[in-house]
Each structure stands twice: as structure tokens, then as C-alpha cells.
Amino acid sequence: MRPPQAMPAESVVGAPRPVGRPDQAPPGMPAGAPVGPARSAAPPRPQPAAVHHAVLCVNAPAMAASGPDGQLRGHGLHGFYRSGVRVLARMELRIGGMEPLPLQGTLTTAAQARFLGAVRIPGDLDPDPALTVERLRHADGVETVTVRNTGSRPARLPLEIALGTDLGPVGEIAAGHRPPDLPGQVQSAGLRWAGPTHSAVVSAKPSPHAVLAGAGVLRWDLEVQPGARWSVELRTELESTAPGPRPPGGRGTGVPLPWADPEVRSDDHRVELLVPRALDALGGLLFADPDRPTDLYPASGAPWRFGLAPADALWAARLTLPLGTRLAAGTLRALARRQQLAPAAAQAGPGQPGRRPEGLLPGALRHGGPELPPTCTATEATLLFVTVLAEAWRWGLPRHEVAELLPAAERALGALRDGLVDGFVTDLSRPAEERAAHPVAARAEVQAQAHRAALHGAELLEAFGRPGAEEWRSWAAALRGRFRERFWIDDLSGGRPAAGLVPGGQPLPAVASSFVHLLDPGLCADGGRHESLLDREQTRLLAQRLAAPELDSGWGLRTLSAKSPRFNPLGHRSGAVRVHETALAIAGLAEAGHENEAGALLEGLLGAAAHFEGRLPEMYAGEQRVLGCPPVPHPAACHPAAVSAAGAVHAVFALAGVRPDVPGGRVLVRPASTAPLGELQLTGLRVAGEPFSVRVSRIGVAMVEEASAELQLVAR
């Protein structure tokens, strides 16, 4: 297994690697060969940190991680972090020389956690503990410790907090490396540690009675009377000691969230917990672009990809469009500033060796699993940029803001025009000469994303008086014909899409959750859907395939069929359940008229959400659902993750069937007639920048209760 790699906060990062078993042979070792200590002198590779049991507080650019007992022990990912640096690794509390007995540790919001422990006063004959110790932690580095005495006599005992740090980068720590602790120095009412590029300071209020710099201990001699309490606030701060670019900050004071605060009511009360917690998680991931602090975009996820990953940021912005267009606008503007531009006249042209083509957004290569080739997230992000801009315009992004971003969309379309190999789209990030000399497989979902971008681009070009609209429509129609002819595999079940075509045209027969992108043709005029790459019968067969047990685990869609000999329920592309793909399947199936299949997947997703207390991680194991057993967590999953949080919201909102066309002055409302959530009421959505509320009855009939007077309501 390859550990997570170190990265700056703005880097584009691949997904967590699959977790192997300790008894697996290294690559190249014959099956059945004994696995023991390495014969060479090379040290063993450290075990990457696991986070599935961690209590993780997030408030970009800060986060904090510990076990459920609240103690920061310096193990694994434990600590307070800011801008990718571990500010504090250890904060271990003892009272009377004892660690409190842990009773509870849980998030209260995405940014805050509460830990509760109990302590028996030494010599107390009462079997019940007299002292409770509460720790209220905020991701920003502030922790308040409160000791309460509920006993019948005074508690006189010392409270000690042992502190330490390594000021290590999160990438190294994630990979299992533990830098040595730095020596501490007494500073004012706390301790200070200095490293080559950063310093950390912990201050306490009230001041400790003793500070032991060598041991890194702050000590208070407590005397807490019966019925009384005593509190101390600890504040952790990071100081930079080296010049360098200013890292991106979080949402500043006074900057509102870039979405409405919706109210969700349903007969299925699981959604009433899921939606607010998903939005709370997404709010903790918001960064502010240093070039324009009012432009907010979501980080991909914490702890591993706590920075801008363009494809994930665009997905999160797109899936939350029912709550307003501000997140989409901020994300699009931030990415337009990072788009690859044409070289200067004095430089070599677009064919310059190693140069990425003009119009491309940043993105890394992503592992495709054991049966599929890798995918380039730069290609996905570049195509998705056009779609998010077009759909944000349909939801009400002001025309002048769309016009400002249209040149970036035209450059993205230019990258698509130059990126064809044998009539299909592969990897836009490689120069044309390299693609021709070393062709790679054309994946099905990339064709769906390119087809959708072409149609959305045509709409934008036509509406804003730019040339090329008909050219892109013709291109999309030709791609549909080629796809239906060459990407379909006939089999005894009626057929299925190929997951890809290898160079030469041979289909890849893998059955994977990436098929869901074929059900996502995109929003178009009058609230309709663009034509799909699949015809009606092919869509029906795909719906059956997605609902079959080989892909549907009962908790959501597996990334690879359970019938595959390479299936691994913990493989992030070989069998794990990725939340946003299941959400896309739910929405796509419902919109295509396959509501029973959508309802079954929704039930699985809501069931998993209930076990994760409404805070769905990026992914979890694709083990088959068994009565009485919860879903198995993935040890390397980000939680929170932007696409899973936004996907959970999308899965619920899509069932109301709100499909606007603000430029056309219309909004179509077509809910799922099967009403899988029973009665559903959504208040506080945003269409055309105005409040929009809709109620769906138990028989699938929608009633719009609030909308802009400028919109014509249409029901089908």
C-alpha cells in the first residue's frame, strides 16, 4: 500500500489508497510466500494513520483530531493543525495523577467537539465518581477544560496537562512518519516550541501555578468545593518564521455562508438529521481564495485532502445549487484564476514538451482500480467547469457574472476540442502529440462529461452571442452515435455499457459505479434534461444493473462489481461505497423514471447515514448489508468530505424535482411520484436568488409554497 503523500494545502491530491492486510505479500512476491521481516537493511515502511475512530473537528484552515477520550497523545493523526502544520501533538490531561475515565466524545458541530470524563476523589468511599471533567474543543485551537465537583467534600488535587509538538507537516504524519518532539520553552502563561519555519505557542487562562518546560507540563493545584466548578482555557497558535506565499485562509468573520439555511421536514426523520449535518460539514471545509477573500470554495476533505481539488470543489458546488449560486460563483472564479493560459509569444507554442494544454484546470492522476485505467482529474474538472457555469446560470447566477466567466468556459471547450483521440476523449492534460504517440483508454464517464459539457457550452455560447453553438451540438450528436455503437456490450442480461475502450477499440467489460455518470446528462432549457449518451432501452438495462446485488451493497453502490475477482470491499476504486456516486445514481434514476431503483439506493444511503450519525464519510466498505450490523468504516476515508456532504444533500433535494430555467423565467417541479421519503417539505431553497419552498405529498404531488413572482411555475 502506498501511503498518502505530503502536499501543500492548494495541491490537487489523489484519493486515499486502499488499505492492505498485514499478511499480504509485497508486490512481486509469489502467492503463499512467507511474509516476515525484510532481509535488507531498509527500515520497514511506517503504517499510515487511520482515522475511522477519530473525532475530527474541522474549520478551514484548521482542524483537530483525537480519539474518543479527547486525549491528544501524538499518535497517528492526533493534534491541532493549521494550514497543514501540526501545531500541537500532545495535550494529555491528568487529575490527581489519573486520566479521567472516558464517558463520551462526540462532535457537536463540524468545528467543535465535547469530551466528558469522570474521576473518583482518592480516598472517597462513595462508589460514584464525584468529579466530572469536560473538554470543549474547537478546531481553531481553543480548548476549555471544566472540572465539576458533585461530591460532598472538597476536592484538593493537582491538574496537570502535558503538552508537546513536532510541528510536522500533515502529509508526513498521514504517511505514518512521526517527527521527534521539539524542546519547549516557558513563555508567559504557557509554553513555546520553535522549529525551522514555524513556532507554536500554548497559553493558559488562568495562568498555571507551575510550568515544567523540560517535561512540557502545565500544573494547577485545585481546590474545588462541593457543587462548584473550575475552568481553564488553553489557546494554541501557530506563528510563521519564514517568508513565503500566504496560505489560503478560512471564511472570515462577517462573511456569510454561501448558501441558504434550509429547513427540511419529512416523514422519514433520518433526512432531518442528514441535511443539516451535511451542510455543517461542508461549511467546515470552506476556504477563502487569497486573491479574493469573498470567493469561497470547499476543500476536498479532511484530513488527507484539506485543500483545493478542482474536480471535487466543482462537484460540491454543483450538487448544492438548490441552495443558491454563491458557492458555485466563488469556486468558478477561484478556478478561472488557476486555469492554464496560452504561453507568452516569446515562449514555445502549445506543443511545447511537457506543457499542459491551454484551458486546462489543475488536476492529478487518480487511481482507477484493478480493472480500469487511471483517470485525470484535470480532465474531469475542465469539463465540469462548463457544466457548473451553465447550470448555475439556469439556477439564477446573474448574467454579468456568467459573462465574466465565459472566456474561461470557452478556453475549457477549446481544450476539449483539441483532446480527441479516435473520436473519443481521453486525457486532456497531455499534449496532442503525446496522446497520439501513447494512446490510453477512453473511459465511459469521461465521454458522458464531455457530451454534457459540449451541450452546456452550446447553450452558453448561443445565449451570449458567441460563435460555435451549432458546432458543439453537432459534435455532441456525433459522439452519441459513436458511443451507442461502440460502447455497448451485448450479453445474456440484455447488455451493458463498456466501462471504457482500450486503444484499438476493444471494450473494457468491468462493471463499476462510474456508470452513474451516464445517467447525468445535465439541466437544460425549460427545466428539461439533455439527451443522454444511452437510449431509453439502454438506460433501463443500466438501471437494472445498478440495482442488482453485484453493485448495490444495501448501503449504496460499490465502485466495482462484487462478481469481479478483483473485488475488494475496502478498495477505494475496487469495491468501497463512495457516497456521491450513490447520490448521483439516486438522482439520475429518479429523473429517468426508474424511481423504484432510486428508492432502494436511497434507503441504503439513509441507513448508512443513520449509523454515521448523519455525518457520512467520503466512503465506507462495500460489504453486503446484514441485518443488525452497521456499515464497515474505511480507515482512510476523509470525514468530512465535500462531495459526500454535498451528495447527501443532492440525494434528498433531487426527489423534489425542482428544475429551474431562470433565464427563461420558468421553473419545472416534477417530484418522484413514489415519494420514497413520504411527505417532504423543503423550505429556504434559492431560485433566481429568491426563497423557494416546495412540499411533496405522500402520493408524490408537489405544491410550491414560496417562489419569486418573476417565475412561471410548471408541473409535469
N, C-alpha and C positions, 0 to 999 in steps of 0.2 A: 504494500500500500504506500502510495506517495503522500507525505504529509502536506497540509496546507502550506502555501508559500508566503513568505513575507511580502508585504505590499504597502505602498503609501495609500492614504485614505482615498485619493482620487483615482487610483488604478482600477482597471477592469479586471475582475478576478473570476476564475472558473468556479464551478460548484464544488462542494466538499467531495472528497474522494470516497469510494466505497470502503467500508471497514472490513478487513480480513480477519480470519480466525488466527489465534496464536499458533495453532498446529498446522497452518498451511505452509507448504513448501514454497521457498522463494521462486521467482520466475526462472525457468530453465531447469529446475530440479525435477527428476523423474517422479511420477506419481508413486506414492508409497515409500519414498526415500525418507530415512530418519531425519527429523528436524532437531538439531541440537545447537550447542554453542558454535559459533563460526570458528573455522580453523585459522583464519587470517588474524592479523593483529588489529584489524579495523574495529573500532568500537561499535556495538550494536546501535541500530537506529532507534532514537527515542520514540516512545509511544505518543502519538498525537493526543491532545487534550480532548476529552469527551465532555459534552455539555448537556446531555439529556436529563440529568438530575439537577442541573444548576439553576439557581434563582438568579435571573439575569435582568437587571434594570438598565434601561436604555433611554437616553435623552441626548441625541446627537449634538456635539461630537463626543459625548461622554457615555460611559457605561460602567457597570459594576457587576461582579459575578462572585457567587459563593455557593456553598452547599445550603441545604435547608436549615441548618443550625445557625446560620448567619456568620459563623467564624470565617475570616479570611486567613487561610493558612499558607498561602503561597504555593499551593499545589495546583497543578494544571492551570486553569484559566483564572483562578481566584485573584481578586484585586479590584481596585479602582483604575479606570483608564480614561485618558483624554487624548484625542487626536492620534490614536494608535500607539500611545505610550502607556505602560503600566506605571501609574503614579504611586500606588501603594499596593504591595503584595500581601502584607500580613497585617491583620488587626484582630488579635486573639484576646478575648476578654475572660478574666478570671475574677471571681469574687470570693474572698476568704480562701484563696488558693485553689478554688474549684471552678471548672467550667459549668455554666448553667445547664441544667437538663433541658435539651431542646424539646419544645412542645409544638411549635408551629412556625413555619416560614413560608411566606406567600407574597406574591405581588399584590399591591393594592391598586396601582396603575402601572403602565409600561415603564414609568420612570422611578417608581417608588416600591419599596418592599418593607414588610413588617416581620420581625422575628420575635418570638416570645419564648422565654425560658424560665425555669424555676430553680430556686436554691433553698435548701434547708439550712437554717442557722445552726452552726456547730453547737452541740450540747442540748439542743431543743428536743424535749421529749414528745412534742406533738408530731404525729406521723405525717401531717400535711405540711408541705413547704410553706414557709412564711414569706419568702421573698420572691417576687417576680421581676424579671429583667426583660425590658422591652427595648428593641433596637429598631429605630425608624431610619431607613437608609434611602438616600436619593442618589440617582446615577451621577449627579453633578459633583459628588464628593463630600456631601454633608451627611453626617450620621449623628442621631441623638439617642443616647443611652439613658433609660429611666429605670431606677430601682424603686420598687414599691414594697413597703413593709405592711403586710396584712396580719402579722402575728400579734402576740400580746405583750411582747417585751422589746426593748430597743435592740437594734441590730448594729453591733460595733465590729466592723471587719474591713479589711482593705479591698479596694477595687483596683485591679491592675489591667492595663491594656498594652499588650506587646505589639510593636509596630516594626515594619521593615519593608524595604523595597529594593528592586534591582533596576528600575527604570528601563525595563526591557521592551522591545518592540513587540506588538501583539502577534505579528507574523511568526517570529521565532518561538514565542510562547505557545502559539497554536500548534506548531510542529513538534512540541514536546521538549524544547530546549529550556533549561532553567538557568538564566544567568546568575552569578553569585550576588548575594546581598551587598549593598553598599554600606559603608560605615556611617552612622548617624552622628549628628551634632546637635547640641542643645541650642534652641533658638526661641527666645521669648517664652511663650506658654506652650511649647511643644518641641518638635524635632525637625531637623532638616537633613536631606541627603543630596549630594551633588554628584552629577555624572558629567561625561564629556560634553553633552549637548543640552541637557535638561537638569533642573533641580526640582525636588519635591519638598513640600512643607506641610506638616500637620500641626494645626494649632487647636488648643482646647479651651473651652469656656464653660465653667470656671477653670482657672489655672490649676494644674496638678500640684499636689503637695511635694512630690519628688519626681525628678526626671533622671533616669539612668540611661545615658546616651549609649554606653557600650552594649547594653542589653536591649536598647530600644524600647524601654518601658516607661509609661506614664502611670503614676500611682496616686490614689486618693485614699485617705483614711476616713471611712464613712462612719457616721452615727445617724441612723435613720430611726426616728421614733415610730411607735405603733400608729398605723393609719397615715403615715407621712410618705413622701416620695423625695427622691433626689435625682437630678438630671445633669448631664454634661453633653455639650455639643462639640463634636470633632469635625474639623473642616480640613479637607485635603486639597491642595492646589499645586498646579504644575507651572514651572517657570522655564522659559526657553533661554538658553545661554549662548546660542549660536545663531548667526544670521541665516536667513533662508526665506523662501516664499511663505506667505501667510496661509496656514491651513484653513480649509472651509470651516465656518462656524455653524452653530445651530440656529434655530428660529429665534430671533432676538425678542427682547421684551417689547411688547406693544405690537408685534407682527402677528396678525391673527392666523389661525389655521386656514389653509387654502381650500376648505370645503365647508359645506353646511353641516350643522349638527342635527342629524335626522332623528326622528322618533319612530321606532318600529314596534308594532303590536301584531301579534299573531296567535292563532290557536296553538301553534307549535312554539312553546316558550323558549325552546333552545335558540331560536333566531334572535330573541330579545336580549340574550346574553352575548351571542356571537358577534352581531354587527357592532355594538359599541366597543367591545374589546378589540375587535379587528381594527377599527379606526383609531383607538387609543394606541395600539401597537404601531400602526403606520405613522401616527404623529410623533412617536419617539424616534423615528428614523429620518426625520426631515432635516436636511442640511440647507444652508443658505449659500448661494453662489457668491464667492468673494468678489466677483466683478459686479454683482448687482444683488445686494443682500435681501431685497424683497422678492427675488426669484427663488422659490423653494423647490427642491427636488428630493425624492426619497433615496436613501441608501438602499443597497440591495438587501442587506440583512445583517444581523449581529449574532455572534461576534466575528464571523470569518470574513464577511464581505461588507464591512462597515464603511462604505464609500460609494462613489458614483459608478454604477454599472449601467450603461445607457439602455440596454435592452430591458433590464428589469425595471428601471425607472419609468420607461415609456409604458410598459405593461401596467404598472401600478397606476399611472396617470390615466390611462385609457379605461381601466376597469372601474375607476371611481368617477367617471364623467357625470353620472346621475346626481352627484353631489356638488357639481359646479366645474367650471373650466379653469380655475386658478392654478391648480396643481399642474394641469396639462400645459398651461401657458408658461409657467416658471420652468418646467422641465424642458419644454421645447426651446425656450430661449437659452437656457444654460447649455443645451447640447448644440444649438446652432453656433454658439461661440467656440465650440470644440470640433466643429466639422472640418474635415480635410479640405483645404482650398487648393487652387491651382498654384503651381510653382511660379516664382518670380521669373520675369523674362530672361534674366541672366542665367537662370538655372536650367537644368535639363528638363525636357518635356515630361508628359505623363508616363512615358515608358521608361523613365529613369529607374535603373535597377534598385529594387528594394523599396521603391516609393509606393505607398498605398494610393489608390485612385482618388481623384477629386470627388467630393460629395460624400465620402465615407465617414461614418461616425466611429468613434473608438470601440474596440471590442476584441476580446481574446478568443482563442480556440477553445471550444467546450467539448469535453469527452462525450462520445456518442453511445457508449455502451459496447457490449461484446459483439453485437451483430450489425451495428450501424457505424458509418464513418463519423468523425468529429464534425461539429457544426461551428461556424464562425459567428459569434455574437455581433460582430461588426455588420455582417450582412443582415441579421435579424433587426438590429437597431436602425439601420439605414432605411430599410423598407418600412418599419413600423413608424418611423418619424412622419412619413407621408400620411399614413392611416390616422395617427393620433391628431394631426393637424386638421385633416378633413372631418373627422368625427367630432372634434372639439368645436369646429365651425358649425356643424349641424346642431350641437347642443347649445350654442349661443355664444361662442367666443367672438368678441367684437370684430367687425370686418377689418378695421385698421390694424388690429393685432395679427390677424391672419395674413394681411398683405405684407407686414414686416417680416414674417417668417416664410413667405412664399419663395423667395430666392433660395433659401436653404432646402426647401422641398424640391425645387427644380434641380438643384445640384444632386440631391439623392436620386431623383429619377434619371439623371444623367449617368450616375454610377450603375443603375440597373440596366440602362440601355447598352452600356459597354461591357456588361458582365455575362453575356450569354455564351454558352458552350453547347453546341449541337441542339440549339433551340431551347435549352433549359438553363436555369440559374443555379450556379454552384456557390462559389466563394467570391464575393465581390471585392474582398480585401486584397486579392492578388492581382498584379498587373496582367493585362490581356495575354502578353507573350508567355507568361508563366502558366496561366490557365490552359493555353493551347498546348504547351510542351508537356505539362504534367497534369492532365485532367483528373478530377476527383468525382465522386458520386454526386448525383443530383438528388437531393432529399425531397420527399413529398411535401413536407410542411413548408419548405422554402419556396416551392412553386406556389403554394397557397398564399404565402405572404407577399410574393412578387405580384401575383394576379390581383390581389386586393389593393396593393399599392398603386398598380397601374390604373385601376378603375377610380380609385380615390384621387390620384393625380389628375386624371382627365377631368373630373368634376371641378377641381380647384382651378385648373388652367382655363376651363371654359367660363367659369363664374367670374374670373378676374381678368378676362380678356387677353389671356396669354395663348400663344400658338401651341399646337401639339395635342389637343384633346382627342381628336379623332384617331390620330396615330396610336395613342395609347389604348384606346378602346379596341382598335383592330388588333393590336399586339396581344391584348388580353384574350380576345376571341380566338386567336390562333393558338395561344397557349392552352386554352381549354380543350381545343380539338386534339392537340398533341398529347395532352395529359390523359384524356379519356381513352385514347388509342393505345398509349404505350405504358401507362402506369397502372393498368388494371390487370389483376391476376385472376383468371377463372379457376375455380376449384369446386369440390363437391357441395360446398355450402352455398354456392351461387357466385362467389367471387369476393375479392377484397382489394383495396389499393396496395400497390407495392410501396414499401417504405422508402424506396429510392431506386435509382437506376445507376449501375456502375458504368464507367466509360465503355462504350460499345453497345450500350442499351440493354444489358441483362438486368432484369428486375431483382431487387433485394426483397426476399419474402418475409422479412421479420414482421411480427405483429406487435405494435407498440402504441403507447398512448399519444405519440406525436400525431396520430391520425386525427386527433380532435381539431387540429388547425384547418382541416378540410371542411369542417362544419362552421367556420367563422369567416364568411365572405365579406362582412363589413356592412355598416349602415350607409344607406344611400338616400336619394330624394324621396320625399313624402313618407319617410319612416320605413321604407322598404329595405330589403336585403339585396345586395348584389348577387348576380348569378354565381353559383358555386362551380368549382372545378369538377364536381361529381354531378351526374344527372340524378333524377328523382329515385330511380331504382337502385343505383349505386349507393345513394345516401341511406336508403332503407337497409341495405345489406350491411353498411358500415354501422348503423345504429344497433343492429342485432349483434354484431361483433363486439362493440364496446360494452354491451350489456351482458355478454356471456362471462361465465366464471373465469375464463382464462385471463381476462383483463380486469374485470370487476372483482376486487378482493372482498367486497362487502363494506369496506371502509373508503373506497374510492378506486380510481383507475391505477393499475400497475403500469410502470413505464415499459415493461416488457412482458409478453405473454408468459403465464405460468407453465405453458406447454413447452417452452423453449428449454433445451438442455443447458443453456447458459443463464437461466433464470436465477436471480439472487434477490430475495426479498429486501435485503439491505443495500442493494446496488442502486446508486442514485440514477442510473440510466439502464438498469437491468432488472428492475422489479419493484423498487420502492414506489410509494404513492406520493406524487407531487401535487399539492393542493390546487395550484392554479390551473393545471391541466384538467383536473376533475371539474373545476368550476367552469372552464370553457366548454367542456363536454355537456354539462347540465344546461347551460345557456343555448349552445348550438343545437342540441337535440330538441329542446322545447320550442325553439324558433322554427325548426324544420318540421314540426308536427309530431315528433316522437316523444310525447310527454310522459308515457309510462316508463320508458328507459331513463328519461331525465329524472323522474321522481325517485327511481330506485337508487341512482347515483347520489341524489341529494340526501336521501335518508342515510346513506353510508357516511357522507361528509358531515352531516349534523351529528350522527352518532359518535364519530371521532372527535368532533369539536366538544361534545359534552364531556368526554374523558379528558380532554386537554383544557378543561375549564374555560372554554370559549377562546383560547389563545392558540390557534393552530400553528404548528411549526411549519417550516418550509416543506418538509416531507416526513414520512414515517414508513415503517416496514410494510411491505406488501403481503404480509401473512394473511391467510384466509380468516375471515371473521368467524369467531367461535363464540357461542352463547356463554356469557359470564366472563369473558376475557377481554380486557381493553386492547386497543391498538398498541403495537410494539413501537416504542420511540426509536428514532435513528440517532446514534450517538454524535453524529457530525452535523445535524441539521441546524440551520440558523433559526433562532426563535427570539425575537420576531423576525419575519421576512416580509419584504414589501409585497411580493407577488402573491404570497399565500394570504396575507391580510386583505389585500385588495380583491383577490379572487373569492374569498369568503363573502365579502360584501356583494360582489357581482353575482354570485350564485343565487342570492336571495332577491336582489333587485331585478334580475332578469325575468323572474317569474311574473312580475307585474306587467311586463311587456311595454314599457314606456319607450317609444322610439320617435324622437323629435326631428323635425326639419325646420329649425328656426329661420334660416334664410327664406324658406318657402312659406313661413307663417303657419305651419301645421305641426301637430303632434299626434302620432298614432298611438293608441293604447290597445294592446292585444295581449291580455294575460293568458297564462296557462289554464286551459279550460278544466283540467283535472284538479286544480287548486291543491297541490300536494302539501301546502302549509296550512290548509284550512283558510279561515279568514285572515287576510293580510292587509295591514294598514301602514302606509309609508307616508310620513309627514316630514316636510323640510327638505325635500329634494330641490334641485335647481334646474330650471329650463329657461333659457334666454336670460339668465341672471336673476330670475324672479322665483319666489317659492312655488313649489309644485307638490301637491299631495294627492294620493290616489288610494282607494280602498278596493280590494278584490274580495268578493264574497266567497262563501264556501262552495258555490256552484260555478266559480270561475268567471263571474261578471264583474267588470271594473266600473267604478264610479270616480271621476275626477272631482275632488273636493276643493282644490285650490289651484289656480293657474293664471298666467299672465293673460290679461284681456286682449293682447295682440295676437294670441294663438288661436287657430281653429282646431277644435278637438275632433278627432276622427276615430271611430271604433270599428273593428272588423271581427 
